[in-house]
Every structure is written in structure tokens, then in C-alpha cells.
Amino acid sequence: MGSSLITIIVSAPDKAPTKAQLKKLRSRLEKIYADLEKCTESEEAAPEYLVDILANTGLDDLTELHGWVPGPEEIEGLCNNVARMGSGGEDSPRDTNWAVIDGRRIIVAGDSTWGDSPDGTGYRTLEVLEQCNLLGVLGWRQR
């Protein structure tokens, strides 16, 4: 038995995300976190979109999801990673590669693992975007 290569592949426009897209992404991530705070503190019924995110992640409950979703201190870093990955610069996270094919930037992030999620920054960034249904905010889509 050995390790496996786990990846997420997305297709993006061959240009860096705009400031407006990054602002919208930041706003959506902040809303997700704030709504989770309300639900886990007051046991308020979760909005349907949070239930969908919970199902996407495979976690057991909203408390676990609250720990998984980036908090206020992590959101800025995640948005910076998106900008770096989208621009295709050499400063992209170490676990990220990309190529331009037919006018689209194909971004691949992943790492070798023994069954759990890879630890890499690029993988975590794409995982959050994909499982929180936020790829579309950037004009990105999963391949």
C-alpha cells in the first residue's frame, strides 16, 4: 500500500482575477463564516447553502464545518493565493502548476498523501473555492 496523488484541476481565464472579483470572493467567504458563527452559537437553522457546503465537504456537522471554513484571519491569505494562482506567476504556491491551453489557464494543485487531504496551500485554496461553490465568482470551473 502506498501514497496517492490527490489533485484538484480548474480551468480559469488566462488573466489574473480582477480586484472586483477578489473583493466579491472575500465578501462571500466572510458571509459564509459569519453565517456559520450564527448557526453554531445559537443553534439557528442553517441556510440551505451552508447545508450544501456541508454535504460537499463530507464533514459531520456545522461545528466541524465552522472549523474547516477559513476564518477572518485566513481569508486575506486565501484571496492572495487566488490572485497568485490566477496570474500564473512564479510565486504561485509550491504545490500548484499551470498551463495555458486553448486560451484557458489550467491550474492543477495537489500533493502525495496517505489518504487525507494534501497539506499544500494551492490544494487548500482550490478545495475551499470548489467545495464552497465559489469558483464561478472568478470565472473558474472545475475540470
C-alpha positions in Angstrom: 0.0 0.0 0.0 1.4 3.4 -0.9 0.6 7.0 -1.1 -1.7 8.6 -3.7 -1.5 11.8 -5.7 -4.6 13.9 -4.9 -5.3 16.9 -7.1 -7.9 19.5 -8.0 -7.9 20.8 -11.5 -9.6 24.0 -12.5 -9.9 26.0 -15.7 -9.6 29.7 -15.5 -9.4 32.7 -17.9 -5.9 33.4 -19.0 -5.7 36.6 -16.9 -5.4 37.5 -13.3 -8.6 37.8 -11.3 -9.8 41.4 -11.1 -9.9 43.5 -7.9 -13.7 43.3 -8.1 -13.7 39.5 -8.3 -11.3 39.2 -5.4 -13.5 41.7 -3.4 -16.6 39.6 -4.2 -14.8 36.4 -3.2 -13.6 38.0 0.1 -17.2 39.1 0.8 -18.7 35.7 0.1 -16.1 34.0 2.4 -16.8 36.5 5.2 -20.6 35.8 4.8 -20.1 32.1 5.0 -18.0 32.4 8.1 -20.5 34.9 9.7 -23.5 32.7 8.9 -21.7 29.7 10.4 -20.9 31.6 13.6 -24.6 32.5 14.0 -25.7 28.9 13.4 -23.2 27.2 15.7 -23.6 29.7 18.5 -27.4 30.0 18.6 -28.2 26.6 17.0 -30.2 28.6 14.5 -31.4 26.7 11.4 -28.6 26.8 8.8 -29.3 28.4 5.4 -29.6 25.9 2.6 -26.4 27.0 1.0 -24.5 26.0 4.2 -26.1 22.6 4.2 -24.9 22.2 0.6 -21.4 23.2 1.6 -21.5 20.7 4.5 -22.6 18.0 2.1 -19.7 18.9 -0.3 -17.1 18.6 2.4 -18.3 15.3 3.8 -18.0 16.7 7.3 -20.4 15.6 10.0 -21.9 18.8 11.3 -21.8 22.6 11.2 -19.4 22.8 14.1 -16.8 20.8 12.1 -17.6 23.0 9.0 -17.0 26.1 11.1 -13.5 24.8 11.9 -12.9 24.0 8.2 -14.1 27.2 6.6 -11.4 29.9 6.6 -11.8 32.4 9.4 -11.3 36.2 9.2 -7.5 35.9 9.6 -7.2 33.3 6.8 -9.5 34.9 4.2 -7.0 37.5 3.1 -4.3 34.9 2.6 -6.7 32.7 0.6 -7.6 35.7 -1.6 -3.9 36.4 -2.1 -3.3 32.8 -3.1 -6.1 33.1 -5.6 -4.5 36.2 -7.1 -1.1 34.5 -7.3 -2.6 31.3 -8.9 -4.7 33.2 -11.3 -1.9 35.4 -12.6 0.3 32.3 -13.2 3.4 33.9 -11.7 6.3 32.0 -10.3 5.1 33.0 -6.8 2.2 30.5 -7.0 2.0 28.1 -4.1 4.6 25.3 -4.3 2.0 22.6 -4.9 0.5 24.4 -7.9 1.3 24.1 -11.6 -0.5 25.6 -14.6 -0.5 25.7 -18.4 -2.4 27.7 -20.9 -4.4 25.5 -23.3 -6.8 26.9 -25.9 -6.9 30.3 -24.2 -7.7 29.0 -20.7 -5.3 28.6 -17.8 -5.5 25.1 -16.4 -4.5 25.1 -12.8 -3.5 21.9 -11.0 -2.9 21.7 -7.3 -2.2 18.7 -5.2 0.3 16.5 -3.4 1.1 13.0 -2.4 -0.9 11.8 0.6 -1.7 8.7 2.6 -5.5 9.1 2.3 -6.1 12.5 3.9 -6.3 15.9 2.1 -3.0 17.3 0.9 -1.5 20.0 3.1 -0.4 22.3 0.3 -1.6 25.9 0.1 -2.7 25.6 -3.5 -4.7 22.5 -2.9 -6.4 24.0 0.2 -7.2 27.2 -1.8 -8.9 25.3 -4.6 -10.6 22.9 -2.2 -12.2 25.8 -0.4 -13.3 27.5 -3.6 -14.7 24.3 -5.1 -16.5 23.0 -2.0 -17.9 26.4 -1.1 -19.2 26.8 -4.7 -17.1 29.9 -5.2 -15.2 29.0 -8.4 -17.8 30.9 -10.5 -17.1 34.2 -8.7 -13.7 34.1 -10.5 -14.9 32.7 -13.8 -13.2 29.5 -12.9 -14.6 26.0 -13.2 -13.6 22.5 -12.1 -12.3 20.2 -14.8 
